[in-house]
Amino acid sequence: MKRLTLLIFSIMALCGAGYAGWQWYDLQRTVVVVINDDAPRALPESVELIRGVRDTLVIRNETDTTALIAGRSIAPGQEVRQRFLSAGTYTFACTTHQGADIAVVVRDP
């Protein structure tokens, strides 16, 4: 009887861990920011993320020129990915597009 109880408990624990893992995976987001010459602003004013591995910021360059944001070159048609480990507000400016800056607000989970 003890072995059956242990087996049932083990199965329930594994199912619970699998369900919790699936929920964590479901909470992850990829936030895509597009650099675009056709919009009134090349970049949106701000974007909000959740700290850690849950959210990833993707900056995609859809212009004809290389963009330079926070010291990183993004060629036309290319993108960069960034995760944030600390909460806070990070401001990035695109040196290629005048007045194009974005505030990335990172919150704790």
Secondary structure, 3 states (H helix, E strand, C coil): CHHHHHHHHHHHHHHHHHHHHHHHHHHCEEEEEEECCCCCCCCCCEEEEECEEEEEEEEEECCCCCEEECCEEECCCCEEEEEECCCEEEEEEECCCCCCEEEEEEECC
